[in-house]
Amino acid sequence: MGIFAAYSTTSLILIALSAFIIGLSKAGLKGIDMLNVTIMTIVFGGKASTGIVLPLLCIADVMAVKYYHRHAQWPHVIKLMPWMVIGILVGVFVGKDLNEAIFRKVMATIIVFTVIIMLVIEFRKAMVMPNNKLFVSGMGLVSGFTTMLGNLAGAFSNIYFLAMRLPKNDFIGTGAWIFLLINWFKLPFQIFYWKNINTNSLLTDLALVPSLILGFWCGLKLVARIKDDLYRKVVIVLTLIGAIFIFLKR
């Protein structure tokens, strides 16, 4: 494992844990992925961490689609995708030279704001906006922008799916297809424009794949035990925990 020679034991444990968390998240434990963002930022820094994380997300997206593809709700995919692409393109140019201290502050602020919206939606049971075009376009734009800056789109897609009151498997299956398409779309920009995906980062990713697969398997077992009515609460609680970690990260 020569690629890991430059890392401390603590860093190795953290990045293996991060890959495991990505697996859990893609298997359906939505919200927990923000812990991965925090951990990778601690080890690699803001922008560099996205170059490590994105290929892992792409692999996990393939696994998620293979398992949940039957549950995708394509009208939601079609409505969100064009706006997410626009958001990504904005993020490509804004994020390339963004100061990392500002980068972390932006991420923390976005997540805290996200959790507040989630809580409002959950407590106001009648608050559903399936036909609100401004809501759809806004969520799509912000999701695309934040996924480019820090792989944080999951938080905003969670808001959208919670607002749509999607059942557990539809929630996971629709998100699986959206992020498969979006994350693979992002790859060329990070390879050729940001240049934070290279041979060394890919070798690191390759070594982390077993941890990723283990996390996905464990996630499937856990999600299968969570009933639909409890699933919404689990998503919100995990998102809140992730938001706290990011907010406290200096």
N, C-alpha and C positions, 0 to 999 in steps of 0.2 A: 504493500500500500504506500509506495513512495509519494504518491500525490498528496497524502495526508501528513507527510513528514513536517511540514511547516505549521501544522496545527497543534495546539496544546490538547491534552486529554479532555479538558473541559469543553473546548471547542468541538472536538470530535463527538462527544456525547450530545452536545446541543444540536449539531447539524443532523445527526442520526435521529434524534427526537423530532426535529423539524420535518424530516422526510416521513417519519411515522405519522405525524399529525396531518400532513398533506393526504396520506392514504386514508386516514380516518375521515377527513373532511369530504373527500371525493366519494367515499362510500355512503355519505349522507349525513354525517354529523356537522351540519352547517353552522358556521360561526366560530368553530374551533380553529379554522384556518388563519385567523388573525394572530393566534399565538405563534404560528409558524412565521408570519411576517415579522413579528417582534424578535423572535429568536435569530432568524437569519440576518436581520439588521444589526443585532448585537455582534454577531460574528464577522460579517462581511462589510457592514455599512449599507446605507440606503440603496443606492443605485446598483452597486456591485451585487447585492443580494438578489436583485430581480433576475440577474443573469444566471444565477445558480438555480433559482426556484422555477423559472419558466419551463425548462425542459422536463423537470419532474412533474409539473402540472400537466404538461402535454401527455406524458406517459400515463398518468393517473386518469386523465380525461378519457383516454381510449378504454381503459378498464371500466370506468363508470358508464360509458355509453354501451359497452358490450353487455353490462349487467342490467341497466335500467332503460335501454332504448325503447322498450315497449310502452313506457309510461310518458314519453315526451308529448307535451301539448304544443303542437306546431304553430298555432295562431300566436302564442306568446313569443315563440322564437322569432317568427317573421316580423312581429311588431317591434321587438327590441333590437334586433341585429343591425339595421341601418344606422340607428342612433349610436349604438356602441362603436361601430366602425368610425363614425365621425369623431366620437370622443377619444378613441385611440389615436387617430391622426393628429388631433390637437395635443394630446399627451406626448406624442413622439417628439415634437419640436419644443414644447415647454419644458419637458423633463430632462432633456439631454444635458443641459448645462446648469440645472438647478442646484443651488447650494445644499449640501446634505443636511445641515442643521435645519434649514427651512423645510427641506423635504420631510424630515421626521415630524416637525411641528404640524405641517399640513396633514400628514397621515393621521396623527393623533386627533386633530380637530375634526377631520372628516368622520372618523370612527365614532367619536363621542356624539357628534351630530346625528349620525346614523342610528345609534342606540336610542336617542331621545325620540326620533321619529317612530322607531319600532315600538317603543313603549306606548306612545300615543295611539298608534294603530291598534295595539292589542287591547288597551283599556276601553277604547271607543269601538265597540264591536260592530257598530253600523258603518264604520268608516272603510268602505271599499270603493275603489275607483277603477273598475275594469274598462270603462269607456272614456276615461279622461285622457285625451291625447297629450295634454301638457304633462301629466304625471308620467305617462309612458315615455315620452321623448326626454323628459328630465332625468328619469332613472337610467335610461339608455345612455345618454350623454355622460352623466356622472360616472356610471359604471365603466364605460369605455375609457374615460380619462383616468380614473383611479386604478384601473387594471394595468394601464401602461406605466403609471408612476410607481406603483408599489404592489401590484397583484391584489388590490383591495376591492375589486368589483364584487366579490362574493357578498360583502356586507350590503351593498345596494341592491343586488339581485334578490337577497333575502327580504329586503323591504318590499320589493315588488311582488314577490310570490306570497309573502304574508298578507299583503293588501288584497291579492287576488283570491285568498283563502284556498289555495291549492291543497289537495290531500297530500300526505307524506310522499308517496311514490311518484306522483305527478310533479311535485316540487323538485325532487331529486333528479328525475329523468329529464325534465325540461332544462334544468340547470346544466345537466351533464352535456347535452347537445350544444347549448349556447356556448359553454366554455371550451368545448372541443374546438368549435369553429373559431372562436375569438383568440384563444391562446396560440393556435397554430398560425393564425393571421399575424400575430404579434412577432413571431419568431424572426422573420427576415429583418425587421426594423432593429431588433436588439442585436442581431448578428452583424449587420452591415452598417447601421447608422450609429447606434449607441456603442457597439463593439464591446459589449460586456458578456457575450457568450463566445468562448474560445475553446481551444483544445483542453486546457487545464480545467476549466469550469465543467466541461462535458465529462471528463474523467472523474471528477468529483461526483457528478450526478450518477454516473455509472456505478460507482461504489455504494451509492445511497439507495439504489433500486431495491435491494432486498428489504431494507427498512420500510420503504414505501409500500411494497407489496404486503408485508406483514401488517402495516397500519390499515391498508384497505380491507384485508381479510377480517381483522378485528372489528373494523367499522361496520362491515356487513352484519356481523353477529350482533353487535350492539343495536344497530338501527332496527333490525328485525324484531327486537324486544320492545321497542318504543311504540306505543299506540298513537294513532293519528292525533287525538286531542291533546296528548302530552308533547307531541313533536314540536309544535309551535313554541311552547314554553322553553323547551330544550334549546332551540335555535336562538331565542332571545337571550337566555342566560349565558350561553357560550359566547355569543357576540359581546355581551356586556363584559365578561371576563377578559376577552381579547382586547376590548377597548381600554380597559383599565391598565392592562400590561403595556400597551402602546403609549398610553398617556403618561405613565410613570417612567417610561424609558427615557433616559437623558442622553 
